[in-house]
Amino acid sequence: MSLFSFPDTSSITGTEPASRSRSIVIVGGGIIGLAHALTAREAGHEVTLIERETRPLGASVRNFGTIWPIGLAFGPEREQGLFGMRRWRELGPLAGFAADPCGSLSLAYRGEAWDVLMEFSSQPGAPEGFTLLTPEETLARFPMANPDGLRGALFSPHETCVRPMDALTALAAHAARQGVKFETGVCAIKVHDDAVELADGRLFHFDHCVIAAGEDMKTLFPTELAAASIRPCRLQMMRTEPVAGRLGAIMVSDLTLAHYPAFSQCPSLPALKRKIAITMAEHLAWGVHVIAAQHADGSLTLGDSHEYGHSLTPDIWMRVDDLVMGNLATFTRLPDLKIASRWQGTYLKSTTGQTQVVLQPRERVTMVTAMGGLGMTLSWGLARRTVASWELLNEPAEPLL
């Protein structure tokens, strides 16, 4: 297997199927497809994954690599995110990739942002582990935070960081070792009631099928996708050369508090949004909020922006980079950064506020159309529910705790 490629499983004959084994076909080799493939295989089913590329190239490797429960509202969805966090941390040593349990640090530089953090951490049902830090405590633990104007911070221990390309490549190889069969470099052109048809004419029959192929799904189920109230969201991101020292956590600031649904119930959030609208109008126009995630080699992934629509230009906007870097400097103290690479990513997002859009276009076909940029966090829990819904597990699925 070459570096960053999907595994070649053409010579693998497979393992003895479980007594209740069924034939499962997955279309799409990103994190949603891989999570479903490995979960189904662990449940004892025969799994074939079909991917048009020969290496991971889509949204699953064009992101921060952050597993981000703190962005999810308290309740079942957050529990799903925490389940995903535990799966990533469990699979890291098994599959051979780094899953850094670094947590996250939300830094407040406006009084309204500090109020939001205090309200958030004291909400009914708030999980254990959140720690409010004074400026002095923050700087003692995280010396790369910017002290200028710092009101305080919230540390959460649950967030985890992986390097997406490394993690997905290792995860695919691990799935192959467990018996998942990969058909790569081939394109699915039609889904029948009981089979997926490839462009080369081959048919892969299934008892159940999961479609997780991003925008390619409009080729397979165009009518259903058009009716699903989703739209593409494009991101602009960058990665630095390795830097000396460690952030100590995934770092965000005031802009991010206004972005994720987890903070929507905080009484001070409207005031924070009004303040940001006055002082950071250009950031909002580009959909910029800034995350700094550091990987095992010391490099930082930085971003991002959010542009919505079906006919976006191919440009990478230097002004967006300037906005990201300028905001980064307000909450970190980093040495001069050298940008090693820039890229765009695209994911599908609901226009009605859903974080997970799952369709059933055929009786035995599940189509995951939009995860709202939280696929790395939510895919494992979704895969567990999908597999359990087939009623093929030997025992009922346990709650996502």
N, C-alpha and C positions, 0 to 999 in steps of 0.2 A: 504493500500500500504506500503510495506516495504521500508526502506531507500535505495535510489539509484536504485529502480526498476521501470520498465515501469508500467503505471497504468493498473488496471484490469477494462476493460469496458464491460465485458460480460453481465452485467445486465442493461446496458444503452440502452434505446430504441431509442435514437436519437431525434433530434428536427425536426420541420417541414421544409422540404427542400424549397429552393427558387424556384421561378417560372421557372428559367432556370437551375435548379440543374442537375448535371450529377453525375454519379458514378465514383469516382476516387480511384484507388488502388496505394498505395506507397509501394515499397519493399525496406526496409532499414530504421532503426530507428536512424541513426546518424543525424548530424545537417542538411545535405542536405535533407534527407527524412522528418525530422520534419519541416523544413522551408517550403517545398512544401505542406506538410499536413496542416499546420496551415494557410498558404496563401490560399489554395484551400477552406478550410472550411470557412474562413472569406469571401470568394467570394460567399458562399452559397451552396457549393457542398457537396455531401455525400462522406466522406473520410474514407477509411480503410487503416491502416498502418500495414504491415506485417514485423515482425522482428524475426530472429531466436533465439536471446538471450532474457533473461528475464530482463536484465538491460543493460544500456549503457556500452559497452566494447571496441569499436573500436577506430578508429583514432580521432573521435570527442571528446573523453575524454582523449586522450594521447597527448595533446598539451599544449601550454602556456595559452590558454584562452585569447589570445590577438586578438582584432579586429584591423586590421592593414592597414588602408588606405594609410599610408605613404610608404608602400612597392609597391604601384601600380603606374604605369605611369599616368601622367596627361591625362585627357580625359575621355571617357565613362567608362573605367574600374575603374578609381578612383571614379567617381560619383557613380558607383555601390557599391563600398566599403563604401562610405559615407552613402549611403542609408542603408546598412547593419548596420553601426554604430548606426544610428538613431533608427533602429528597435530593436537592443539589448538594448539600453538605454530606449526605450519606454516599452519594454516587461519586463524588470527587476522588476519594482514595480507591474506590473500586474500579473506576474507569481510567484513572490516571490523569486527572486535570486538577488544577488548583481552584479550590472554592474557599475564598477568604472570608471567614466569619467576622468581618471587621465592624459591622454595624454602620449606622448612619449618624451624622451630626447636622442638625438643622440649626443654623446660626441666625440670630435675630439682630437686625441693625436699626429697626424702627420700633418705636414703642408699641405700635399696633401689632407688629410681628411677634414681639415678646408676649403680648396679651394672648395672641392666638396660640402660641406654644403652651402657655400656662393653662388655657382653657382646654386645649386638646388633651394634655396629659392628665387632666382631672375629670374628664367626661365619665359618666356612668358606663361601666363596662370596659374602661381603659385597661389594657393588659398590663401585667407586671413587667418590669424591666426598663420602663422609661425613666430617665434621670434628667431632671432640670439642673442646669449648671449655671453658676454665676460667671461673669466674665473672667474672674481670677481662676476659678475651677476649670473653665474651658481652656484657657491658655496653658495651664499647668499640664493638662492631659493631651492637648492638641496644639502644640506650639506653632503649627503652620496656619492656624486661624488668624485672621486680621484683627488686632485689638482695637483699631480705630472705630469708635462709635458702637462697639459691641454691647448689646443689652443683656445677652445671655444666650443659652443654647439648650437644645434637647438632644440627648443621646439615646438612640434606640439600638439594642443589641441584635436585632433580628435580621437586618439587611446583610446581604452576602454579595460578593463580587467574584465574577469569573471573567476570563478573557474569552469572548464568544467563539472565535474561530477555533481556538484550542479545545474548548469545552465540547463543542458540537462534533468536532472530528473524533475526539476521544470517546464521546458518548455513542457515536455511530459504530465505532470499532467494538465497544463493549456490547452493544446490541447484537452485533454480528456474532460475537463469541457466545452469546446466549441463544443463538439460533435464528435470529431475524435474518431473512433473506433480502438482499438489496438488488433492485433492478435500476441501474443508473444510466444516465445519458439517453434515456428514452422518454417519450412524451405520451401521456395519457390523452386520448382525443375524445373518448366517449365512455360514459358510465351506463351500463345496462342494468337491468333489475338484479342480475346475479354475477356480473363480470365487468371488469375494466378492460377496455380495448385500447391497445397501444398503436402508435402511428405505423409500426412495422407489421401490424396485422395480428399480433398475438393477443390472446384473451387470458386474463387472470380471473378465475372464478372465485367468488367469495360467499361466505355466510353473512359477513358484515364488512362494511367498507367505511373508511374515514377519509374525507377529502380535506386537506389542509394545505392548499397550494397557492395561497395568496391571491394576487390578481389573476393568476391563470385559471381560477375557478370560473371566470366569466366565459371561458371556452366550454366548460363542462356543463354548467347550469346557468346560462345567461339570464333567463327570465327570473329565476329565484334570486339570483344575486342582485339584479336590478330592483327587485321589490323589497330588498332587505334594509333599506334606509342606511346605507353605509357609503363612505367616500374615502378616497386615498388621502393619507397625510404624509407629507414628505418632510424629512429631517435633514439638517445639515450639521455634520459633526467633524471632529478632528482628534488626532492622537499625537502626543508629544514623544520626543525622545525620552529615555529614562532620566529621572531626576534624582538627585541625592536626597535622602530622607524620606520619611513616610508621612502621608496625611493622617493615618491612624483610623480613618473612617471615610465613608463616602460623604462628601460635603455638599450641602445646598444652603440656600439663603432665602431671603424674603420672597423672591419671585416664585420659588417652587411651592411655597405654602399656598399661593393663590392658584396653583395649577391642578393639584390632585384632589379627588373627591373626599379623601379622609378628613380634610379640614373644613368641609362645607358647613358643618353644624356649629362651628365656633362663633360665638356672638360678635367677636371683633373682626372677623374676616371681611365683612363689607367695608369697614373703615380702612383696613389694609389695602383692599382692592382700589378704593377711591384714591388713596395716597399714591399707589403705584401708577394709576392711570394718569395722574397729574405729572409725576416726576419721571416716568419711564414709558412714555407713550410709544416711542419707537420700538422698544423691546416688545411691547404688547402687539404692535402692528405686525411684527415678524413672528409672533408666538414664541419668543425667546424666554426660556428659563434655564438656569445654568446648574449643571451637575458636574462634579469633579470626582471621577472614580479612578483609583490607582490599582494597577495590576502587579503581579508578582515580580515582573522585571523592572519595576519602577516607573514605567510609562503611565501617562494619564490619558484617559478618554474624556473629552470635553464636549459640551454642547448644551442644548441644541435649539433648533428653531422648529416651527410647525407651520407648514403651508398646506392648505386644503384645496382639493379640486381634482378634476380629471384631465386637465390640459395644462399642466404646469410646464414652464420652460426648463431646459436642462441645466441652467446656470447654477454655479456655486457662487454665492454672493459674498464678496469680501466684507461688505458692510455688516453682514450677520456675524462673521468671524470677529470683527472689531467689537460688536456689541457683547458677544460672549466673553471675549478676553477682558473687556473693560469691566464687566460685572464680576468676573472671576476675581479680579484684583481687589474688589471691595470686601471680599470675605476670606481671602487666602493671602498668605505671605509666601510666595513661591519664588525660586530663582528665575532668571531669564529662561523662558521656555522656548524650545526649538520644536516646531511643528514637523512631525515626520510624515503625516498623511492626512488627507481630507477626503470625505466621502459624503454621499447622500444615501439615505435609507427611506423606504416607503413601507407603511403598514396601512391596513384598512381600519377605519374607525366608525363607530355608530354615530349617526346624526341625531339620535334620540337619547343619548346619554348612557346606553348600555355598555358595560365593559366587556361582555362576552356575547357575541351573536352566533348562535348555533342553530342550524336549520336541518330539517329532515326531508330532503327533496324526494327520496324514495324510502320505501318501508325499511330497508336494511342499509341505508346510506345516511351517514352523519356528515354534515358539512360545517366546519368551523370557519366562519367568514371574517370575524373581526374580534381582536383581543385588545384593541385600544392602546397598543404600545406596552401592554403588560403580559405579553405571551411568555416571557422568561419566568415570570412570577406565578402565573395562573395555570400554565399548561399541564403540570403534573396533577393537580387536583381535578381539572377538567377531564384528563385522560382516565383517572380513576373512576369518575362518575360515568363516563361513556362506557367503559368496559363493564362496570357493574350493571348498567342499564340493559345490557344484552342478556342478563340473567344466565351468564355462562360460568360465573365464578362458583367454586365449590361451596362457598359460604357467602351469606350476604355481606356487602361492603360495610365496613365500619364507618362511623362518622369521621369527618375530617377534623381531627383535633390537633 
